[in-house]
Amino acid sequence: MSDWEADSDGDGGGSGPAALPEWRPPPAPCAGSGEQARSPEPERAEARGGRRLEAWRPPEAGSAAARGPQTWQRRGEQGVEPLRFRLDSTVIGALIGRGGAKIRELEDLSGSRIQIIRGEHEAEVKIFGNDVTQNKAKMLIDDLVKRCSQTYPAERTEKAFFKHQDFSYNDSQDSSCDFVKCRNAPQKSVIDWTSLRENKARYEAMKWADLPPIEKNFYKESPTVASMSREEVENWRKENNDITCDDLKGGEKRYIPNPACKFEDAFKHYPDVMANIRKVGFQKPTPIQSQGWPIILQGIDLIGIAQTGTGKTLAYLMPGFVHLDSQPIPRHQRDGPGMLVLIPTRELALQVEAECSKYTYKGIKSICIYGGGDRKGQINMVTKGVDIVIATPGRLNDLQKNNFINLKSITYLVLDEADRMLDMGFEPQIMKILIDIRPDRQTVMTSATWPDGVRRLAKSYLKDPMIVYVGTLDLTAVNTVEQQVVVIPEEEKRAFTRYFIDTMKPTDKVIIFVGKKLTYVIKLMTYQVTSVSREYLFSLFMATENSVIENKL
């Protein structure tokens, strides 16, 4: 039985040895009885030196003890009555703390002893000690209760947390120490949702009033593309994985641009982009790139539905470079990044960052932000200044809430693999992130499927978009990439992996996905296969279990 909570069961009594009896706190009154706690039965043990302890008797009428509430006094505290008040039972848990840790902390800070006697709806709090320690403990408890009250409705604040009762001091106490009831408890402000809805447009205009101007149309159609007839366009789309385009804007439909069949048709006026394309060695754009680039470069929001491996990353990266460099405000004068790519997993985020780092376009800097990485290092890089942020929703929302990143400067937004982000439950984080991004931004959404959740997300956060999808809207394997699935028994997995790595050619690339965290593999480093890297790669695989191999040739 502890000092801070009294026992509400039977009285302690009976005879004992000649030693000084051990102190016991008084029993708690029965709930609803209104009676004060009674002292234990008289101890019949003898004190040191042969003197018997006197049995407890009520104080005589007119004595100092009779003027206040009858209560047990600890040895050394005679003449000083405990400070009493009542609190609602809902805050007693926070006052006591786990295992009594919080109330012991309050006792150490104040130098007093605190006792709590629980009731059905209220608890009585007694503070033992001199005037100074009692008042100090009372101030600490009031502060704790005030902080706890912030989590409760305003109408319950005074009733639940400040049910203090009047109490009396003996003659030795200074009247300046009298406790005053807290009648004016802090009230929690009430949100007028009706007014907010009615004035939503006005508040939105005030929020984005000081934003710099934005430019989104940078497309100059080449004569070759402009001269394509309707029949030629339809035949090209049919031959290139049966591309389908549509305008989702309500009302009169807009003209859907003809596809850019060659890189020069889209980026002839941007020599730095063309230089990067030639450096990488691409022969021609993929179907999603050919049809997506003319739409994005015109500043129109785009929904791109295509399977994995169809070049969706470059479909939004290349126009993003042009968009960032062509804004009226130079990059070094902006108060934050200009392009944001939201990715569902850190593996995909690192893959997109690796793709972005291949192209050195006018000194554009990018950073990858993901959960499980070096948070401090990511914060340092963001605060130093970057142009492109590639992030998972959870970690970016963390930096956003703590004001480490400014999202109001974003003018080009990409929601990559939107269907997977919704499947992984990231929609709340996405909604919070998009609240701080200017509404007149350009948005590109990519997905492998077109379920109801993705349609709802597109309708909420894209403005009059066009949609381009390759093949069918159903989830199917892409026909432009050869995929082989090998199913082997668990006991043959390691031997097969060793054979697979040994038979790789020097130009082959491999990514190994594992079931458990393995730092070096999770980084998805691409290995040029040599005799040394084969041994290293196999050693990494041996360090984990439940691995799945995906060979990308």
C-alpha positions as CSV (number, residue, x, y, z in Angstrom):
1,M,0.0,0.0,0.0
2,S,1.5,3.3,-1.1
3,D,1.6,6.8,0.3
4,W,-0.4,8.2,-2.6
5,E,-3.4,6.0,-2.7
6,A,-5.3,4.8,0.4
7,D,-6.8,1.4,0.8
8,S,-10.6,1.3,1.0
9,D,-10.8,-2.1,2.8
10,G,-10.8,-3.1,6.4
11,D,-9.2,-1.4,9.4
12,G,-5.8,-2.3,10.7
13,G,-5.7,-3.4,14.4
14,G,-4.7,-5.9,16.9
15,S,-1.7,-6.3,19.2
16,G,1.9,-6.6,18.0
17,P,5.4,-6.8,19.3
18,A,7.1,-4.2,21.5
19,A,8.6,-2.4,18.5
20,L,7.2,0.8,17.1
21,P,4.3,-0.1,14.8
22,E,4.6,0.4,11.1
23,W,2.7,3.4,9.7
24,R,-0.4,2.7,7.7
25,P,-2.5,5.3,5.8
26,P,-6.1,5.8,6.9
27,P,-8.8,3.8,5.1
28,A,-10.8,5.5,2.4
29,P,-14.4,6.5,3.1
30,C,-17.1,4.4,1.5
31,A,-18.3,5.9,-1.8
32,G,-21.2,8.3,-1.4
33,S,-21.1,8.1,2.4
34,G,-19.7,11.6,2.9
35,E,-17.8,10.6,6.0
36,Q,-14.2,11.3,6.7
37,A,-11.7,8.5,6.8
38,R,-11.5,7.0,10.3
39,S,-8.2,6.1,12.0
40,P,-7.1,2.5,12.5
41,E,-7.9,0.6,15.6
42,P,-5.7,1.6,18.6
43,E,-2.3,0.0,18.5
44,R,-1.6,-1.9,21.7
45,A,2.1,-2.3,21.0
46,E,4.6,-0.6,23.4
47,A,7.0,2.0,22.1
48,R,10.7,1.9,22.7
49,G,11.6,2.5,26.4
50,G,8.6,0.6,27.7
51,R,6.0,3.4,27.1
52,R,2.7,2.2,25.6
53,L,1.1,4.0,22.7
54,E,-2.0,5.8,23.7
55,A,-5.2,4.8,21.9
56,W,-6.6,7.3,19.5
57,R,-9.5,9.4,20.8
58,P,-11.4,12.2,19.1
59,P,-10.2,15.7,20.1
60,E,-12.0,17.6,22.7
61,A,-14.5,20.2,21.7
62,G,-12.9,23.6,21.2
63,S,-9.4,22.3,20.5
64,A,-7.4,23.3,17.4
65,A,-7.7,19.8,16.0
66,A,-11.5,19.8,16.3
67,R,-11.9,23.0,14.2
68,G,-10.6,21.3,11.0
69,P,-11.4,18.0,9.3
70,Q,-10.4,15.0,11.4
71,T,-7.5,13.3,9.7
72,W,-4.4,11.2,10.5
73,Q,-1.2,13.2,11.1
74,R,2.2,11.8,10.3
75,R,4.8,11.9,12.9
76,G,6.7,15.2,12.7
77,E,3.8,16.9,11.0
78,Q,1.6,17.6,14.1
79,G,-0.1,21.0,14.1
80,V,-0.2,21.2,10.3
81,E,-3.3,19.9,8.7
82,P,-3.2,18.4,5.2
83,L,-4.3,20.4,2.2
84,R,-7.5,18.9,0.9
85,F,-9.4,19.2,-2.4
86,R,-11.3,17.0,-4.8
87,L,-10.7,16.1,-8.4
88,D,-12.7,14.2,-11.0
89,S,-11.7,10.6,-11.2
90,T,-10.9,11.0,-14.9
91,V,-7.7,12.8,-14.2
92,I,-6.4,10.6,-11.4
93,G,-4.7,8.2,-13.8
94,A,-2.6,11.1,-15.2
95,L,-1.9,12.4,-11.7
96,I,-0.6,9.0,-10.5
97,G,1.2,8.0,-13.6
98,R,2.5,4.6,-14.7
99,G,3.3,2.7,-11.5
100,G,3.0,5.8,-9.4
101,A,5.9,7.5,-11.3
102,K,4.2,10.8,-11.8
103,I,3.0,11.3,-8.3
104,R,6.5,10.3,-6.9
105,E,7.9,13.0,-9.2
106,L,5.5,15.6,-7.8
107,E,6.5,14.6,-4.2
108,D,10.2,14.9,-5.0
109,L,9.7,18.3,-6.6
110,S,7.6,19.7,-3.8
111,G,9.0,18.0,-0.8
112,S,5.5,17.0,0.4
113,R,3.6,13.7,0.6
114,I,0.5,13.3,-1.5
115,Q,-2.3,10.9,-0.7
116,I,-5.2,10.1,-3.0
117,I,-8.5,8.5,-1.8
118,R,-10.6,7.3,-4.7
119,G,-14.3,7.6,-4.8
120,E,-16.9,6.5,-7.3
121,H,-16.9,9.7,-9.3
122,E,-14.4,11.9,-7.4
123,A,-11.2,11.4,-5.6
124,E,-10.0,13.3,-2.5
125,V,-6.4,14.6,-2.6
126,K,-4.5,15.3,0.6
127,I,-1.1,17.0,0.6
128,F,1.0,16.6,3.8
129,G,3.8,18.9,4.8
130,N,4.4,22.5,5.8
131,D,2.7,25.5,4.2
132,V,5.5,26.0,1.6
133,T,5.6,22.4,0.4
134,Q,1.8,22.0,0.4
135,N,1.4,25.1,-1.8
136,K,4.1,24.1,-4.1
137,A,2.6,20.6,-4.6
138,K,-0.8,22.2,-5.1
139,M,0.6,24.4,-7.9
140,L,2.2,21.4,-9.6
141,I,-1.0,19.5,-9.5
142,D,-3.0,22.4,-10.8
143,D,-0.6,22.8,-13.7
144,L,-0.9,19.0,-14.5
145,V,-4.7,19.1,-14.4
146,K,-4.8,22.2,-16.6
147,R,-2.7,20.4,-19.2
148,C,-4.9,17.3,-19.0
149,S,-8.0,19.4,-19.4
150,Q,-6.9,20.4,-23.0
151,T,-7.9,16.9,-24.1
152,Y,-11.5,17.1,-22.8
153,P,-14.5,19.1,-24.2
154,A,-14.7,22.7,-23.0
155,E,-18.1,22.2,-21.4
156,R,-16.6,19.6,-19.0
157,T,-13.5,21.5,-18.0
158,E,-14.8,23.2,-14.9
159,K,-17.0,20.4,-13.8
160,A,-14.5,17.6,-14.3
161,F,-11.2,19.1,-13.3
162,F,-11.8,21.9,-10.8
163,K,-14.2,20.4,-8.3
164,H,-12.2,21.7,-5.4
165,Q,-13.8,21.9,-2.0
166,D,-13.4,24.6,0.6
167,F,-11.1,23.7,3.5
168,S,-9.9,25.3,6.7
169,Y,-6.5,26.2,8.0
170,N,-5.5,26.1,11.6
171,D,-4.4,29.2,13.5
172,S,-0.8,28.8,12.5
173,Q,-1.4,29.2,8.8
174,D,-1.1,32.6,7.0
175,S,-4.3,33.8,5.4
176,S,-2.4,34.7,2.3
177,C,-2.0,31.0,1.6
178,D,-5.7,30.4,1.4
179,F,-6.7,28.5,-1.7
180,V,-9.2,30.1,-4.0
181,K,-11.5,28.0,-6.1
182,C,-10.8,27.9,-9.8
183,R,-14.2,29.1,-11.0
184,N,-12.9,30.5,-14.3
185,A,-11.4,27.3,-15.9
186,P,-9.9,27.8,-19.4
187,Q,-12.5,27.2,-22.0
188,K,-11.7,25.5,-25.3
189,S,-12.6,27.6,-28.3
190,V,-15.5,26.3,-30.5
191,I,-15.0,26.0,-34.3
192,D,-17.7,27.5,-36.3
193,W,-17.8,25.0,-39.2
194,T,-20.8,26.7,-40.9
195,S,-18.9,30.0,-41.2
196,L,-15.8,28.2,-42.5
197,R,-17.7,26.5,-45.2
198,E,-19.5,29.6,-46.3
199,N,-16.3,31.6,-46.5
200,K,-14.1,28.8,-47.9
201,A,-13.4,30.6,-51.1
202,R,-12.4,33.8,-49.4
203,Y,-10.0,32.0,-47.0
204,E,-8.5,30.1,-49.9
205,A,-7.8,33.3,-51.7
206,M,-6.2,34.9,-48.6
207,K,-4.0,31.8,-48.2
208,W,-2.6,31.9,-51.7
209,A,-2.7,35.7,-52.3
210,D,1.1,36.3,-52.0
211,L,2.3,33.4,-54.3
212,P,4.5,34.2,-57.3
213,P,3.2,33.8,-60.8
214,I,3.4,30.4,-62.5
215,E,3.9,29.3,-66.2
216,K,2.9,25.9,-67.4
217,N,2.7,26.0,-71.3
218,F,6.1,25.3,-72.9
219,Y,5.1,23.2,-75.9
220,K,5.9,24.1,-79.4
221,E,4.5,21.6,-81.8
222,S,6.9,20.6,-84.6
223,P,5.7,20.8,-88.2
224,T,6.0,17.0,-88.6
225,V,3.6,16.4,-85.7
226,A,1.2,19.1,-86.8
227,S,0.9,17.7,-90.3
228,M,-0.3,14.3,-89.2
229,S,-3.8,13.5,-90.4
230,R,-6.4,12.1,-88.1
231,E,-6.1,8.7,-89.8
232,E,-2.3,8.6,-89.3
233,V,-2.8,9.5,-85.6
234,E,-5.3,6.7,-85.1
235,N,-3.2,4.2,-86.9
236,W,-0.1,5.1,-84.8
237,R,-2.1,4.8,-81.6
238,K,-3.4,1.4,-82.7
239,E,0.0,0.1,-83.6
240,N,1.6,1.3,-80.3
241,N,-0.2,-0.9,-77.8
242,D,-3.6,0.5,-78.7
243,I,-3.2,3.9,-76.9
244,T,-6.4,5.6,-75.9
245,C,-6.8,9.3,-75.0
246,D,-9.7,11.2,-73.6
247,D,-10.5,14.6,-72.2
248,L,-12.1,14.5,-68.7
249,K,-13.0,18.2,-68.7
250,G,-16.7,18.8,-68.4
251,G,-18.5,20.6,-71.2
252,E,-16.9,21.1,-74.6
253,K,-14.0,18.7,-75.2
254,R,-10.5,20.0,-76.0
255,Y,-8.2,19.0,-78.8
256,I,-5.9,16.1,-77.9
257,P,-2.4,16.7,-79.2
258,N,-0.9,14.4,-81.8
259,P,1.8,12.1,-80.5
260,A,5.5,13.1,-80.6
261,C,6.9,10.1,-82.5
262,K,10.5,11.2,-82.1
263,F,12.4,13.0,-79.2
264,E,13.0,16.0,-81.4
265,D,9.2,16.5,-81.9
266,A,8.9,17.2,-78.2
267,F,12.2,18.7,-77.1
268,K,13.7,20.3,-80.2
269,H,13.8,23.7,-78.5
270,Y,15.4,22.3,-75.3
271,P,19.0,21.2,-76.4
272,D,20.0,20.2,-72.8
273,V,17.2,17.7,-72.7
274,M,18.2,16.3,-76.1
275,A,21.8,16.1,-75.0
276,N,20.8,13.9,-72.0
277,I,18.7,11.7,-74.2
278,R,21.5,11.1,-76.6
279,K,23.9,10.4,-73.7
280,V,21.7,7.7,-72.3
281,G,21.3,6.2,-75.8
282,F,17.5,6.0,-76.2
283,Q,16.4,5.2,-79.7
284,K,12.8,6.4,-79.6
285,P,10.2,7.3,-77.0
286,T,7.8,4.8,-75.6
287,P,4.1,5.0,-76.4
288,I,3.2,6.6,-73.0
289,Q,6.0,9.2,-73.5
290,S,5.0,10.0,-77.1
291,Q,1.4,10.8,-76.2
292,G,2.1,12.2,-72.7
293,W,4.8,14.7,-73.4
294,P,2.7,17.0,-75.7
295,I,-0.1,17.1,-73.1
296,I,2.2,17.8,-70.1
297,L,4.3,20.4,-71.9
298,Q,1.1,22.3,-72.6
299,G,0.5,22.6,-68.9
300,I,-2.5,20.3,-68.8
301,D,-3.0,17.9,-65.9
302,L,-2.5,14.3,-67.0
303,I,-3.5,10.8,-65.8
304,G,-1.2,8.2,-67.2
305,I,-2.4,4.6,-66.9
306,A,0.2,2.1,-68.0
307,Q,1.8,-1.1,-66.7
308,T,5.2,-1.2,-65.1
309,G,8.1,-1.0,-67.5
310,T,6.5,1.3,-70.1
311,G,8.6,4.4,-69.3
312,K,6.2,6.4,-67.1
313,T,9.1,7.8,-65.0
314,L,10.6,9.7,-68.0
315,A,7.2,10.6,-69.1
316,Y,6.9,13.1,-66.2
317,L,10.6,13.7,-65.4
318,M,11.6,15.3,-68.8
319,P,8.7,17.8,-68.8
320,G,9.4,18.5,-65.2
321,F,12.9,19.6,-65.9
322,V,11.6,22.1,-68.5
323,H,8.9,23.3,-66.1
324,L,11.3,24.0,-63.3
325,D,13.8,25.9,-65.4
326,S,11.2,28.0,-67.3
327,Q,9.4,29.6,-64.3
328,P,9.3,33.4,-64.0
329,I,11.0,33.2,-60.6
330,P,14.6,31.8,-60.9
331,R,15.2,28.6,-58.9
332,H,17.7,30.2,-56.5
333,Q,15.1,32.8,-55.5
334,R,12.3,30.4,-54.6
335,D,11.7,29.5,-50.9
336,G,11.6,25.8,-51.4
337,P,11.5,23.0,-54.0
338,G,9.5,23.4,-57.2
339,M,8.8,19.7,-58.1
340,L,7.4,17.0,-55.8
341,V,7.2,13.3,-56.7
342,L,5.2,11.2,-54.2
343,I,6.1,7.5,-54.3
344,P,4.5,4.6,-52.2
345,T,7.7,2.8,-51.1
346,R,11.3,3.7,-50.5
347,E,12.5,1.1,-53.0
348,L,10.6,2.9,-55.8
349,A,11.6,6.3,-54.5
350,L,15.3,5.3,-54.7
351,Q,14.8,4.0,-58.1
352,V,13.2,7.2,-59.3
353,E,16.0,9.2,-57.7
354,A,18.6,7.1,-59.5
355,E,16.7,7.7,-62.8
356,C,16.6,11.4,-62.0
357,S,20.3,11.6,-61.2
358,K,21.2,10.3,-64.7
359,Y,20.2,13.6,-66.2
360,T,22.2,16.7,-65.4
361,Y,19.9,19.4,-66.5
362,K,21.1,22.9,-65.7
363,G,22.3,22.1,-62.1
364,I,18.9,20.8,-60.9
365,K,19.2,19.2,-57.5
366,S,17.1,16.3,-56.2
367,I,16.7,14.5,-52.9
368,C,15.0,11.3,-51.8
369,I,13.0,11.4,-48.6
370,Y,11.7,8.1,-47.2
371,G,10.9,6.5,-43.9
372,G,13.7,4.4,-42.3
373,G,16.4,6.7,-43.8
374,D,18.6,9.2,-42.0
375,R,16.0,11.7,-40.9
376,K,18.6,14.3,-39.7
377,G,20.5,14.1,-43.0
378,Q,17.3,14.4,-45.0
379,I,16.4,17.5,-43.1
380,N,19.8,19.0,-43.6
381,M,19.7,18.5,-47.3
382,V,16.1,19.9,-47.6
383,T,17.0,23.0,-45.6
384,K,20.1,23.7,-47.7
385,G,17.9,23.9,-50.8
386,V,16.8,21.4,-53.5
387,D,14.7,21.6,-56.7
388,I,13.1,18.2,-56.8
389,V,11.8,16.2,-53.8
390,I,11.1,12.5,-54.3
391,A,9.4,11.3,-51.2
392,T,7.2,8.7,-49.6
393,P,4.0,10.2,-48.0
394,G,4.7,9.3,-44.4
395,R,8.2,10.8,-44.1
396,L,7.2,13.9,-46.1
397,N,4.2,14.5,-43.9
398,D,6.5,14.2,-40.9
399,L,8.8,17.0,-42.2
400,Q,5.8,19.0,-43.3
401,K,4.2,19.0,-39.8
402,N,7.5,20.0,-38.2
403,N,8.0,22.9,-40.7
404,F,11.2,21.5,-42.1
405,I,10.0,21.9,-45.7
406,N,8.0,24.5,-47.6
407,L,5.5,23.0,-49.9
408,K,3.9,26.3,-51.1
409,S,6.7,26.6,-53.6
410,I,5.7,23.4,-55.4
411,T,4.4,24.1,-58.9
412,Y,4.8,20.6,-60.5
413,L,3.3,17.6,-58.6
414,V,3.5,14.0,-59.5
415,L,1.5,11.2,-57.8
416,D,3.4,8.1,-59.0
417,E,1.9,4.7,-58.6
418,A,-1.3,6.2,-57.1
419,D,-3.1,2.9,-56.9
420,R,-0.3,1.4,-54.7
421,M,-0.3,4.5,-52.4
422,L,-4.0,4.0,-51.9
423,D,-3.6,0.3,-51.3
424,M,-1.0,1.0,-48.6
425,G,-3.3,3.4,-46.8
426,F,-1.5,6.7,-47.6
427,E,-4.5,8.7,-48.6
428,P,-4.7,10.6,-45.3
429,Q,-1.1,11.7,-45.6
430,I,-1.5,12.6,-49.2
431,M,-4.5,14.8,-48.3
432,K,-2.5,16.6,-45.6
433,I,0.4,17.1,-48.0
434,L,-1.7,18.6,-50.8
435,I,-3.4,21.1,-48.5
436,D,-0.1,23.1,-48.5
437,I,0.5,22.9,-52.2
438,R,-0.8,25.7,-54.3
439,P,-4.1,24.8,-56.2
440,D,-3.0,26.2,-59.5
441,R,-0.1,23.7,-59.8
442,Q,0.3,21.3,-62.6
443,T,-0.4,17.7,-61.5
444,V,0.6,14.4,-63.2
445,M,-0.8,11.1,-61.8
446,T,0.4,7.7,-62.9
447,S,-1.0,4.3,-62.1
448,A,-1.1,0.8,-63.3
449,T,-4.8,0.4,-62.7
450,W,-7.9,2.6,-62.7
451,P,-9.9,1.6,-59.6
452,D,-12.6,3.7,-57.9
453,G,-10.1,5.0,-55.3
454,V,-7.7,6.4,-57.9
455,R,-10.6,8.0,-59.8
456,R,-11.8,9.7,-56.6
457,L,-8.3,10.9,-55.9
458,A,-7.9,12.2,-59.5
459,K,-11.3,14.0,-59.3
460,S,-10.3,15.7,-56.0
461,Y,-6.8,16.9,-56.8
462,L,-6.5,17.2,-60.6
463,K,-8.0,20.1,-62.5
464,D,-9.6,19.3,-65.9
465,P,-7.2,16.5,-66.7
466,M,-6.7,14.4,-69.8
467,I,-6.2,10.7,-69.5
468,V,-3.9,8.5,-71.5
469,Y,-3.9,4.7,-71.0
470,V,-1.9,2.1,-72.8
471,G,-3.7,-1.2,-73.6
472,T,-6.5,-1.9,-71.1
473,L,-7.5,-0.3,-67.8
474,D,-7.4,-3.8,-66.2
475,L,-4.3,-5.0,-64.3
476,T,-2.3,-7.1,-66.8
477,A,1.3,-7.8,-67.5
478,V,2.9,-5.4,-69.9
479,N,3.6,-7.0,-73.3
480,T,6.7,-5.1,-74.0
481,V,8.8,-6.7,-71.3
482,E,9.5,-10.4,-71.1
483,Q,8.7,-11.8,-67.6
484,Q,9.7,-15.2,-66.3
485,V,8.4,-16.7,-63.1
486,V,10.4,-19.6,-61.6
487,V,8.9,-21.5,-58.6
488,I,11.4,-23.6,-56.7
489,P,11.3,-25.4,-53.3
490,E,12.6,-23.6,-50.3
491,E,15.5,-25.9,-49.8
492,E,16.8,-25.3,-53.4
493,K,16.6,-21.5,-53.2
494,R,20.2,-20.8,-52.2
495,A,21.7,-23.1,-54.8
496,F,19.5,-21.7,-57.5
497,T,20.4,-18.1,-56.5
498,R,24.2,-19.0,-56.7
499,Y,23.7,-20.6,-60.1
500,F,21.6,-17.6,-61.3
501,I,24.3,-15.1,-60.3
502,D,27.2,-17.2,-61.8
503,T,25.5,-17.4,-65.2
504,M,24.9,-13.7,-65.5
505,K,26.6,-11.8,-68.3
506,P,28.7,-8.7,-67.6
507,T,26.0,-6.5,-69.1
508,D,23.1,-8.0,-67.1
509,K,21.5,-6.2,-64.2
510,V,19.7,-7.7,-61.2
511,I,17.6,-6.5,-58.3
512,I,17.0,-8.8,-55.4
513,F,14.0,-8.1,-53.2
514,V,14.2,-9.6,-49.7
515,G,11.6,-10.4,-47.0
516,K,13.7,-8.9,-44.2
517,K,15.5,-5.5,-44.0
518,L,19.0,-5.7,-45.5
519,T,20.5,-2.2,-45.8
520,Y,22.6,-2.8,-48.9
521,V,20.0,-4.7,-50.9
522,I,17.2,-2.3,-50.0
523,K,19.2,0.6,-51.6
524,L,18.6,-1.3,-54.9
525,M,22.1,-0.7,-56.1
526,T,22.6,-1.9,-59.6
527,Y,25.7,-4.1,-59.9
528,Q,27.8,-4.6,-63.0
529,V,28.5,-8.3,-62.7
530,T,32.2,-9.2,-62.2
531,S,33.8,-12.0,-60.3
532,V,34.2,-9.8,-57.2
533,S,30.6,-8.5,-57.3
534,R,29.2,-12.0,-57.8
535,E,30.7,-13.1,-54.5
536,Y,29.6,-9.9,-52.8
537,L,26.0,-10.2,-54.2
538,F,25.7,-13.8,-53.1
539,S,27.0,-13.0,-49.6
540,L,24.3,-10.4,-49.3
541,F,21.7,-13.0,-50.3
542,M,23.0,-15.5,-47.9
543,A,22.5,-13.0,-45.0
544,T,18.7,-13.1,-45.4
545,E,15.9,-15.5,-46.1
546,N,12.6,-15.5,-48.1
547,S,14.2,-13.7,-51.0
548,V,12.5,-13.1,-54.4
549,I,14.6,-12.5,-57.5
550,E,13.6,-10.2,-60.2
551,N,15.9,-10.2,-63.2
552,K,15.8,-7.0,-65.3
553,L,17.6,-7.5,-68.6
